[in-house]
Amino acid sequence: MVELISTKSKIALAIGLILIPITMGMFGYMIIEGVPLLDALFMTVTTISTVGYGEVFPLSTAGRIFTIVLILSNLGVFAYAITLITRFLIEGNFFQQLKIKRMKDKIQDLNQHVIVCGFGRNGQAACEMLKKHEITYVILESKKELLEKYLNKEHFYYLNEDATKDESLLDAGIMSARGLITTLPNDADNVFVALTARGLNSSLTIISRASNSSSFTKLKRAGADNVIMPDQIGGAHMASLIVRPDVNEFVDILAGQGGADVQLEEFSYERLKKKLEGITISDLNIRKKSGANVIGLRRGDGSYIVNPNINMVLEEDMKLIILANSSQMETLKEMID
């Protein structure tokens, strides 16, 4: 803040050093020589800048004395003012601020994007998954060094700001976002982000990272829909690879970590075409038409049914969980959407 005030003061000084002598010279020539404003302004600028074009109009004795005083009193001042402005443009943060402004304008045009708070290991992993599923995301990270290698990437939306501040979340377009993932290393910060985000956008889906089990309840109360504990999950996953390695390897493939052409997708009731509403899973004939499989169903109350009965009638707020490869998924989307 102090640096910003100092910069503004320097620019104000530079502009003053330019405008004051120009104004004095302009009115001086108009009064002494009785010339038009434009001629007086041109004579003043050429005199102060020491360009040396010569007299724009014949000078009287009083006019020449005034010119001498004008040159001597502003000798070096004009050049110093130009130097201050040039230094601000080249060495200062003018272009950086302009870049930030453009980024904020682009972000404000986004809709149904995801905000990722924190760009450490977990944040980067979350962004990779979002990118894989072609979901637009905006990164909020206070440590610029974590963003350095990504700054020149196309369609990379980021803000080098503190995610715990209301202004930062608003700059990231939280009012039009579909979700927020907070992966900050400090649980207290994640609680604060979840609480603030929920207050700004009540319909937002909030996913939070937690380091300690004691933070789980606090994050839920703050508004987080889901709380993930990476350390605990990682340890349990490593142990399960010993207990049932093939099952867990298959689960990793389903989660997109094995590199296989396998996709899990959800289709909500709202995505179904009008002619398909109110029919059973069997009537959709998904397996025969696309090769995909319905492996799960989510009810409106949040409960899940694994391997649902094909004769179950689809109802509002239900979601189908589909397992397919990429070509089968494309066929299914064309059939249902």
C-alpha positions as CSV (number, residue, x, y, z in Angstrom):
1,M,0.0,0.0,0.0
2,V,2.9,2.4,0.9
3,E,4.6,1.5,-2.4
4,L,1.4,2.2,-4.3
5,I,1.0,5.6,-2.7
6,S,4.6,6.4,-3.4
7,T,4.2,5.5,-7.0
8,K,1.1,7.7,-7.4
9,S,2.9,10.6,-5.7
10,K,5.8,10.3,-8.2
11,I,3.4,10.2,-11.2
12,A,1.5,13.2,-9.8
13,L,4.8,15.0,-9.3
14,A,5.9,14.2,-12.9
15,I,2.6,15.5,-14.4
16,G,2.8,18.6,-12.3
17,L,6.4,19.3,-13.4
18,I,5.1,19.1,-17.0
19,L,1.8,20.9,-16.8
20,I,2.8,23.9,-14.5
21,P,5.6,25.3,-16.7
22,I,3.5,24.6,-19.9
23,T,0.5,26.5,-18.5
24,M,2.7,29.4,-17.3
25,G,4.5,29.6,-20.7
26,M,1.3,29.3,-22.7
27,F,-0.5,32.1,-20.8
28,G,2.7,34.2,-20.7
29,Y,3.1,34.2,-24.5
30,M,-0.6,34.9,-25.0
31,I,-0.5,37.9,-22.7
32,I,2.9,39.3,-23.8
33,E,2.8,38.6,-27.5
34,G,-1.0,38.4,-28.0
35,V,-0.8,35.2,-30.0
36,P,-3.5,32.4,-30.3
37,L,-3.6,29.6,-27.7
38,L,-2.2,27.0,-30.1
39,D,0.7,29.1,-31.2
40,A,1.5,29.9,-27.6
41,L,1.3,26.2,-26.6
42,F,3.5,25.1,-29.4
43,M,6.1,27.8,-28.6
44,T,6.1,26.8,-24.9
45,V,6.6,23.1,-25.6
46,T,9.4,23.6,-28.1
47,T,11.1,26.0,-25.7
48,I,10.8,23.8,-22.6
49,S,11.7,20.6,-24.4
50,T,14.8,22.3,-26.0
51,V,13.8,21.0,-29.4
52,G,15.0,24.2,-31.0
53,Y,12.6,24.7,-33.9
54,G,13.1,28.4,-33.7
55,E,10.6,31.1,-33.1
56,V,7.0,30.2,-34.0
57,F,6.2,33.9,-34.2
58,P,8.3,37.1,-33.9
59,L,9.3,37.8,-30.3
60,S,9.4,41.3,-28.8
61,T,12.0,42.2,-26.2
62,A,9.6,41.3,-23.4
63,G,8.9,38.0,-25.2
64,R,12.6,37.1,-25.5
65,I,13.2,37.9,-21.8
66,F,10.2,35.7,-20.9
67,T,11.6,32.9,-23.1
68,I,15.0,33.1,-21.4
69,V,13.4,33.0,-17.9
70,L,11.2,30.1,-19.0
71,I,14.2,28.1,-20.3
72,L,16.4,28.8,-17.2
73,S,13.7,28.1,-14.7
74,N,12.7,24.8,-16.3
75,L,16.2,23.7,-17.4
76,G,16.2,19.9,-16.7
77,V,12.8,19.9,-15.0
78,F,11.0,18.8,-18.1
79,A,13.5,16.1,-18.8
80,Y,13.3,14.9,-15.2
81,A,9.5,14.7,-15.4
82,I,9.7,12.6,-18.7
83,T,12.3,10.4,-17.0
84,L,9.9,9.7,-14.0
85,I,7.1,8.8,-16.3
86,T,9.2,6.6,-18.5
87,R,10.7,4.8,-15.5
88,F,7.2,4.1,-14.2
89,L,6.1,2.6,-17.5
90,I,9.1,0.5,-18.1
91,E,10.4,-0.4,-14.6
92,G,7.2,0.1,-12.6
93,N,4.0,-2.0,-12.4
94,F,2.0,-0.2,-15.0
95,F,2.0,-3.1,-17.5
96,Q,1.6,-5.6,-14.7
97,Q,-1.5,-3.8,-13.4
98,L,-2.8,-3.6,-17.0
99,K,-2.3,-7.4,-17.4
100,I,-4.1,-8.0,-14.1
101,K,-7.0,-5.8,-15.2
102,R,-7.4,-7.7,-18.4
103,M,-7.3,-11.0,-16.6
104,K,-10.0,-9.8,-14.2
105,D,-12.2,-8.7,-17.1
106,K,-11.8,-12.1,-18.8
107,I,-12.8,-13.9,-15.5
108,Q,-15.9,-11.7,-15.0
109,D,-17.1,-13.0,-18.4
110,L,-16.9,-16.7,-17.2
111,N,-20.0,-18.6,-16.1
112,Q,-20.3,-22.0,-14.4
113,H,-16.6,-22.2,-13.8
114,V,-14.8,-23.6,-10.7
115,I,-12.6,-21.6,-8.4
116,V,-9.5,-23.4,-7.1
117,C,-8.0,-21.8,-3.9
118,G,-4.4,-22.8,-3.5
119,F,-2.1,-24.1,-6.2
120,G,0.1,-26.5,-4.3
121,R,0.2,-30.3,-5.0
122,N,-3.5,-30.8,-4.3
123,G,-4.6,-27.7,-6.2
124,Q,-2.5,-28.7,-9.2
125,A,-4.0,-32.2,-9.2
126,A,-7.5,-30.7,-9.0
127,C,-6.8,-28.4,-11.9
128,E,-5.5,-31.3,-14.0
129,M,-8.7,-33.3,-13.4
130,L,-10.8,-30.2,-14.3
131,K,-8.8,-29.6,-17.4
132,K,-9.2,-33.3,-18.5
133,H,-13.0,-32.9,-18.2
134,E,-12.9,-29.6,-20.1
135,I,-14.2,-27.6,-17.1
136,T,-13.1,-24.0,-16.9
137,Y,-11.4,-23.0,-13.7
138,V,-9.8,-20.0,-12.0
139,I,-6.9,-20.3,-9.6
140,L,-6.5,-18.1,-6.5
141,E,-2.9,-18.3,-5.2
142,S,-1.1,-15.7,-3.1
143,K,2.4,-17.2,-3.8
144,K,3.4,-16.0,-7.2
145,E,6.3,-18.5,-7.6
146,L,3.7,-21.4,-7.7
147,L,2.1,-19.8,-10.8
148,E,5.3,-18.8,-12.7
149,K,5.5,-21.7,-15.1
150,Y,1.8,-21.5,-16.0
151,L,1.6,-17.7,-16.6
152,N,2.0,-17.9,-20.4
153,K,-0.4,-20.8,-21.0
154,E,-3.4,-20.1,-23.1
155,H,-6.8,-20.2,-21.4
156,F,-5.1,-20.2,-18.0
157,Y,-7.2,-18.1,-15.6
158,Y,-5.5,-17.0,-12.4
159,L,-5.2,-14.3,-9.8
160,N,-2.2,-13.8,-7.6
161,E,-4.4,-12.9,-4.6
162,D,-5.3,-14.1,-1.1
163,A,-8.2,-16.5,-1.3
164,T,-9.4,-15.7,2.2
165,K,-10.4,-12.2,1.2
166,D,-13.9,-11.4,0.0
167,E,-12.5,-9.2,-2.8
168,S,-10.4,-12.0,-4.2
169,L,-13.4,-14.4,-4.4
170,L,-15.5,-11.7,-6.1
171,D,-12.6,-11.0,-8.5
172,A,-12.6,-14.8,-9.3
173,G,-16.3,-14.6,-10.3
174,I,-17.7,-16.5,-7.3
175,M,-21.2,-15.1,-8.0
176,S,-21.4,-17.0,-11.4
177,A,-19.2,-20.0,-10.4
178,R,-20.6,-23.6,-10.2
179,G,-18.1,-24.7,-7.6
180,L,-15.1,-24.0,-5.3
181,I,-12.2,-26.2,-4.3
182,T,-10.1,-24.9,-1.4
183,T,-6.8,-26.7,-1.0
184,L,-5.0,-24.2,1.3
185,P,-2.4,-25.8,3.6
186,N,-3.9,-24.2,6.7
187,D,-7.2,-25.7,7.9
188,A,-8.3,-22.4,9.5
189,D,-7.9,-20.7,6.1
190,N,-10.0,-23.4,4.4
191,V,-12.7,-22.9,7.0
192,F,-12.7,-19.1,6.4
193,V,-12.8,-19.6,2.6
194,A,-15.7,-22.0,2.9
195,L,-17.6,-19.7,5.2
196,T,-17.1,-16.7,3.1
197,A,-17.8,-18.5,-0.2
198,R,-21.1,-19.9,1.2
199,G,-22.1,-16.5,2.3
200,L,-21.5,-15.0,-1.1
201,N,-23.1,-17.8,-3.2
202,S,-25.5,-20.1,-1.4
203,S,-25.8,-22.5,-4.4
204,L,-22.1,-23.1,-4.8
205,T,-20.7,-26.6,-4.5
206,I,-17.7,-26.3,-2.0
207,I,-15.0,-29.0,-1.7
208,S,-12.4,-28.5,0.9
209,R,-9.1,-30.1,1.9
210,A,-8.4,-30.8,5.6
211,S,-5.2,-31.8,7.3
212,N,-6.7,-32.7,10.7
213,S,-9.8,-34.7,11.5
214,S,-10.8,-32.1,14.1
215,S,-11.4,-29.7,11.2
216,F,-13.9,-31.9,9.4
217,T,-16.9,-30.8,11.4
218,K,-15.8,-27.1,11.3
219,L,-15.6,-27.2,7.6
220,K,-19.0,-28.8,7.3
221,R,-20.5,-26.2,9.5
222,A,-18.7,-23.5,7.5
223,G,-20.5,-24.6,4.4
224,A,-18.3,-27.3,2.7
225,D,-20.3,-29.9,0.9
226,N,-17.4,-32.4,1.0
227,V,-14.3,-32.5,3.0
228,I,-11.3,-34.5,1.8
229,M,-8.3,-35.5,3.9
230,P,-5.5,-36.4,1.4
231,D,-3.1,-37.8,4.0
232,Q,-5.7,-40.2,5.4
233,I,-7.0,-41.2,2.0
234,G,-3.4,-41.8,0.8
235,G,-2.5,-44.0,3.7
236,A,-5.6,-46.0,3.4
237,H,-5.2,-46.4,-0.3
238,M,-1.6,-47.7,0.0
239,A,-2.7,-50.3,2.6
240,S,-5.6,-51.4,0.4
241,L,-3.1,-52.1,-2.5
242,I,-1.7,-54.8,-0.2
243,V,-5.1,-56.2,0.9
244,R,-6.9,-56.1,-2.5
245,P,-4.5,-54.9,-5.2
246,D,-6.5,-55.8,-8.3
247,V,-9.7,-54.2,-7.0
248,N,-8.0,-51.0,-6.2
249,E,-6.1,-50.9,-9.5
250,F,-9.4,-51.2,-11.2
251,V,-10.9,-48.3,-9.1
252,D,-7.9,-46.2,-10.1
253,I,-8.6,-46.9,-13.7
254,L,-12.2,-45.8,-13.2
255,A,-11.0,-42.6,-11.5
256,G,-8.9,-41.8,-14.6
257,Q,-5.5,-42.5,-13.1
258,G,-4.6,-45.6,-15.1
259,G,-4.5,-44.0,-18.5
260,A,-7.1,-46.4,-19.9
261,D,-10.0,-45.2,-22.1
262,V,-12.6,-45.4,-19.3
263,Q,-15.0,-42.7,-18.3
264,L,-17.5,-42.2,-15.5
265,E,-20.2,-39.6,-16.2
266,E,-23.4,-38.5,-14.5
267,F,-26.6,-37.7,-16.4
268,S,-29.2,-35.7,-14.5
269,Y,-33.0,-35.9,-15.0
270,E,-32.9,-32.4,-16.5
271,R,-30.5,-33.5,-19.3
272,L,-33.0,-36.1,-20.6
273,K,-35.0,-35.2,-23.6
274,K,-38.7,-34.5,-23.1
275,K,-39.7,-37.8,-24.8
276,L,-37.6,-39.8,-22.4
277,E,-39.0,-38.3,-19.1
278,G,-40.9,-40.6,-16.8
279,I,-39.7,-43.9,-18.4
280,T,-37.6,-46.7,-16.9
281,I,-33.9,-47.3,-17.2
282,S,-34.7,-50.3,-19.4
283,D,-36.7,-48.1,-21.8
284,L,-33.6,-45.9,-22.3
285,N,-31.9,-49.0,-23.9
286,I,-28.5,-47.4,-23.1
287,R,-26.5,-50.6,-23.3
288,K,-27.9,-51.6,-26.7
289,K,-27.7,-48.2,-28.4
290,S,-24.4,-47.0,-27.1
291,G,-22.6,-49.8,-25.3
292,A,-22.4,-47.9,-22.1
293,N,-23.6,-49.2,-18.7
294,V,-25.7,-47.7,-15.9
295,I,-23.8,-48.7,-12.8
296,G,-25.4,-46.4,-10.3
297,L,-28.2,-44.0,-9.5
298,R,-28.4,-41.1,-7.1
299,R,-31.8,-40.2,-5.7
300,G,-33.0,-36.7,-4.9
301,D,-32.5,-37.3,-1.2
302,G,-28.7,-37.9,-1.8
303,S,-28.8,-41.7,-1.4
304,Y,-27.2,-44.0,-3.9
305,I,-28.2,-47.2,-5.5
306,V,-25.5,-49.4,-7.0
307,N,-26.4,-51.5,-10.0
308,P,-30.0,-50.2,-10.0
309,N,-32.9,-52.3,-11.2
310,I,-33.5,-51.7,-15.0
311,N,-37.3,-51.4,-14.4
312,M,-36.9,-48.4,-12.0
313,V,-38.8,-45.4,-13.2
314,L,-36.8,-42.2,-13.5
315,E,-37.9,-39.4,-11.3
316,E,-37.0,-35.7,-10.8
317,D,-33.7,-35.0,-9.1
318,M,-32.3,-38.4,-10.0
319,K,-28.9,-38.9,-11.6
320,L,-27.6,-41.8,-13.6
321,I,-24.0,-42.9,-13.2
322,I,-22.7,-44.2,-16.5
323,L,-19.6,-46.3,-17.2
324,A,-18.3,-46.2,-20.8
325,N,-15.3,-45.6,-23.0
326,S,-14.9,-42.3,-24.9
327,S,-16.7,-43.4,-28.1
328,Q,-19.5,-45.0,-26.2
329,M,-19.9,-41.8,-24.1
330,E,-20.0,-39.6,-27.2
331,T,-22.8,-41.8,-28.6
332,L,-24.7,-41.7,-25.4
333,K,-24.5,-37.9,-25.2
334,E,-25.8,-37.6,-28.7
335,M,-28.6,-39.9,-27.8
336,I,-29.7,-38.3,-24.5
337,D,-28.7,-34.6,-24.7
